């Protein structure tokens, strides 16, 4: 069987499974998820055995230490997968939600009702625990999922999916085993083959770095939910309370600098820059943050004992994912909005201010998926938004935007009811 034939057969099985999933009740899906969680715990030694095969291969091929760390499945991470499955089971079923109802003058009753998307391909790197997370979210939302993890985690991913499928099938005979599938080959050519199947695959969600997401988006013929990078901004307005500004700027940058919702650029209103910048710079430098500033920033901090590297034009669009922060002095909220809309990635921005009108203008005019007022950028997260679980963050404008939970993994259909109504 050729690769094209193999991927086509896999996708067709997923399509048939998605149709069978549509008939499962919320209680039945929860029963399956509970069984999956128990099976993950019971089969922890088997999962670790397969994971050690991947770890050994990764070590032999010179996989970087951070990648090996993400690849490792220890007891705590396996327990975390089981906990995650139970948390998804505890969430409300998003399928069948009545989004809107209306009755037309002619008596036609219409309901807009949440429905599964269908077949979703998830492409991700290194972390095999994503296999359980992604599969459970897609399953709970009534979608069949095809999982394509990195080749370095193939044995781990296959083991996790096999355990989940077998547990669900034993708990519920109506469970369609092809609802959760792992692409069985590490051949990269499988990805464009799979993503060309517009009649079988409804959506692709890549999870990983910018290079992975761009490669997927460029080869896909099916819709792709994406965010290339998180160039997040903190703007300190002239009406900001500086003690609050210090805490928000520090948390946004230094709490976890290697994640997509960490701040990469600090903007300071020129009206308070002389007072605010030395305080902000001292706190940030004290946390080990390297500062890259424009000329006004460097002039204001000259002689403060804090080193500031000159910022280049490229720095304003850079996602450092490290303890590095670009700093710029801007002309009020208008200058901040212009800078963000020019250089931002549409991920997350925050304004620190006591001025309600400035905050409202910032939130209306900034073009990003999430915009906070007096809160850290680090809150852009499915768990922090009360979604319970998250499959990714989207900076797209069509469909899902921002953190994606169960509701974002559904589409909708219109249901109409009448009594012999015909159109005149």
N, C-alpha and C positions, 0 to 999 in steps of 0.2 A: 504494500500500500504506500502510495506517495505521501509526502508531507501535506500536500493540498487535500488529498482524499482523507487523511487522518484528521486534520483540523475540521474539515467539513462534517465528517461523521460525529466528531465530538460536539460541535456546535448544534447539529441537528438533534442529538440526544438531549442537550440542554434545553432546546426549544420545546421538545415534547414534555420534558420534566416541568418546565415553567407553566405549562397549561394544566398539569396535574396539581401543581402547587396552589393554583387559584381556588381549588375546591377545599383546601384545608382550613379549618377553623383556627382562631387564635389559640384556643385551648390545646388543639392538636399540635400546633407549632411549638407551643411552650413545653408540651410533654416531650417532644423530640429534643428540644434544647436542653432540658433537664437530664435526659438520658445521655446526651453528648457530653455534658459536664461531668457526669459520673464516670463515663468511660474514659475520658481524658485522665482523670485522677487514677482510675484503676490500672490504666495502661502506661503510667508514667515511666516505668523501667523500659518498656518497648520503645517509647518515644525517645528516651535518652540514648538507647542503643543506636537507633537510626541517626540521631543527632551527632553522636560521636563519629560516625562514618563521615558526615559532612565536615565536622570540625577537623578530623585528621586530614582530609583532602584539602581543606582550606589552609591548614598549617603547611602542608607539603607544597602547595602552589604559591605560598608567600602572601596570603591574604593579610591585609593590614590589621593591626591589633584592634582598632575600633570596630572593624567589620566582623572580626572573630567574636568580639564581645556581643555584638548584636545577634550573631548567629547562634550563640550558646543558649541551650535550653536547660537550665538548672531546675531544681525542685520548686523554687519560688516562682519562676516564670511559668512552669507548667500549671502550678496551682492558680496563678493569675489568669491563665487561659480559661480554666474551669469557672473561676469566679466571674470572668467576663461573660461567659455563656449564660450563667444564671442571671446576671444583671440585664442582659438583653431579653431574657424570658420575662423578667419582671416589668418591662416597659409596655405601655399600651400598644396594641396592635394598630399599625397605621393604615392597614388595608380596610376599606369599607367606610372610612370616615366621611361623613357628609360635610363637604366644604361649603356648599351653598345650596339653597333651595329657593325656587321662585315659581309662581303660578302666573301664566300669561293670561291676557284678557279673554282669549278663546277657550280657556279651561285647561290648557296643556300644563301639567305639573312637571317641572324639571328639577333634577337633583344632580349636583356636581359631586362625584364620589371618588375618593382616592383608590387607585388601582396599582398593581405592580407594574414595573417598567417592562419586565420580561427576562431577558438574558443579559447579564452584566459580566464583563471581563474585568478582573482586577489584576493589574501588573505591579509588582513590588520587588523590593530588594532585601536581601539578607535576613530580616527578622521573620522567622517561621511562625511566631505567635500571631502575625498578621493573618495567617491562614485561618485560624479559628475566629478571629475578630471579624474579618471580612465575610466569611461564609455565614456566620451567625446573623449578621446584620442583613445580608441579602436574603437569607432564608426567612427571617422574621417578617421582612417586607414583601414576601411572596415572590422573590426573584430567584431564578436559577443562576448559579455563579460558576464561572470558569476562572480558576486561579493560576496565575503564571508568576511564580516567585523566581528569585535568582537561581542560577544553576548551582550555586554554592550551597543551597538549602533544599535541594530536590528530594533527598531521602526523608528529611524531617517533614517537609510539606506533605509528601505523599502519605506518610505514616499518620499525621494528624487528620488529614481528610478521610482516610480509610476508617479510622476509629470513629469519627463523627458520623459517617454515612452508615456504618454497620450498626452503631448504637441506635440511630434514629429508625432504621428499618426494622430492628428488633422491637423497638417500643411501639411503632406505628406501622402496620403492614401497608398502609396507603402511602407511606413516604416514598417518593420517587428517587432511587439511588443516584440518578444522574443530575439531581438538583445541585450537587456539589462535586465538581470535578477539578483535578489538577492536570494541567498540560503535561503529558508524560515525557516530553523531550526537552533537553536543554538547548536545542538548536534555535538560535536567534531568529532564523527564517520563519519559525512558527508564528511569531507575532504578527508580521504583515499579512500572512496567510489568514490568520484568525480574524484580524481586524478588517479584512476585505469582504467578509461575509455579511453584507448588509441585510440579507433576507433572514438571517438567523440571530445575529448579535445586535442588541439594541443600544448598548452603551459600554464605554470603556472608562475605567477610573485608574489612572496610573498613580502610584504612591512612591515617591523617591525624590532624587535630586533633579535640578533643572535639565541636565543633559538627558536623563531618562524620559522625562515628561515631553521634552521637545522631540525626541526620537519617535516616541509613540504618536504624538499629535501629527507629525509629518507623514507617517506611513499609514495612518488609520483612514479608512473610508467610512467608519461608523462614528457617531458623536463621541467626543472625549471631554470629560470633566477634568479641569486642570487648574493648577496654579504653578507658574514657572518658578517664582521665588517670592520671598517675603521681605520687601524693602519697606519696613514699617517706620513710622515717624512719631516722635513726641514733640509737640509744639508748646512752648512755654509763653503764654500770652502776657501782655503788660499788666493785666488784672489778676495774675496768678498769685496764690499764696505760696511764697518761696519754700517754706518747709514742706508743703505738699508736693511741690514741683520736684524737689530733691528726691523724695521717696519714690515718686512715680517714674522719674527718669532712671533712677538706679535699678528699680525692680524690672522695668521694661528691658533694660540692657543686660544686667548682670545676673538676674535670677536663673535663667538658663540660656546662655548666649547662642547655643548651637541649634535652636529651634526656629521655625519659620515665623513665629509671632513675637520674636525678640526685636527690640528697636534697633535700627541701623543708623538712623539720622536724628539728631537733636536740633530743633529749630528754636531760636530765642528771639523774642520781640526786641527790636532795637531800643525801644523806650526803657527797658529795664536791664539791658544786656550788661551794663557796667556793674550793676549790683548782683545780678543773678548768675552770670557766667563764672566768676571766681568760686562761688558757693557750689554750683553744680559740678564744675571741673574738679574741685577738691574731693567731693564725694565719689565721683566716678573714678578718678585716678587712684583714690584710696582702695577701690575694689579691683584694681589692676587693669582698668580699661584704658586702652591706647586711644588718644584723641587725635582726630584729623580735622583741622579747622580751616575756614576761609580766612581772608586777611583781617577783617574786623575782629574775629574771634582771637586770632593770634596776637593782634595788637593789644586787646584787652587783657589777655593772660600773660603778656610779656612781663617778665620779672616776678611772676607769682611762684616760680619754682616748679611749675607744671609744664612738662614738655608737650607741645602741640605740633604735630607734623602738618605741613601744608596739604590741604585737600586738593585733589585734582578733579577735573570734570567727571572722570569715571567713578570717583568715590560716591557721588550723589545717587548713583543707581546700583551701588554694590550691596550684595547680601553677604556680609562678612561671616556670619555664623560663628563668631568668635568675639573675644573681648576687645573689639575695635568699634569706634563710634565716630561718625562724621558729625561735625558741629557747624552750624551756619547762623548768622545773624540776619533776620528778615524784617521787612517793614510791616509789622502788625499782622493781623489775621489774614489780610488780603495777600501779603507776601508769602505767608505760610501755605495758603491754599494754592497759589500759583506754583510754588516749588513742588508741592506734593503731587499735584496733577501733572506736572512735567516729568518728574523723576520717579514717582512711586510705582509700585507694582499692583496696586489695587487690593492689597491685603488688609492691613490694619493701621489705623492712625488714631492718635489721641490728642486732645487739647486740654491744657491745664489752665483754667481761668475761673474767676469769680463773676465774670460778665456773661449773663445769660444770652444777650443778643449776639456776642461774639461766638459763643458756643453753638448757638443755633445756626449762624451763618456757616461756621466750619462744618457742621454735620450735614447741612444741606448742599454745600458747594463742593466739598471734597468727594472725589469719585473713587471710592473704595468699598470693599465688601462689608467692613466693620469699622465704625468710627465711634470712639469713646469720648466722654467728657469727664475729666477728673478721675480716670482709671487707667491702670497699666495696660499696655498692649498685650500682655501675657494672658489676658482673659479670653482671647479668641480661641476657644476650645469647646468641643462638643460637650464634655463633662461640665465645664464651667457655665455653659448655656442651659444646663438642665436637660440636655438631650440623652443623657445616660451613656451614650457611646457615640463614636464618631468614625466615619469611614474616610474622611479627608476634609480638606478645605478648598473651596472653589473661589476663584477670582473671575470666573466667567459671569456674563450678565444675562445669558439666556438659560433658564432652568435654575438649578441650585446656585446659591451664592453664599459665601461664608462657610462656617462649619456645617458638615453634612451628617445628619443622623438618619433615623428610620424614615421620618416624613419626607426627607429629601430623596429617598430611594424609591419613592412612589411617583406615579403620574396620576392622571385622573380620567374618568369617563363621564359622559352625560347620560343620565337615565331619564327617560320621558314616560309619563303615564297619562292616558286619556281614556275616553269612552266612545270609540268610533269616530274620533276627530279626523276630518279631512281638510286639506288646505284649499281655500277658495281662490 
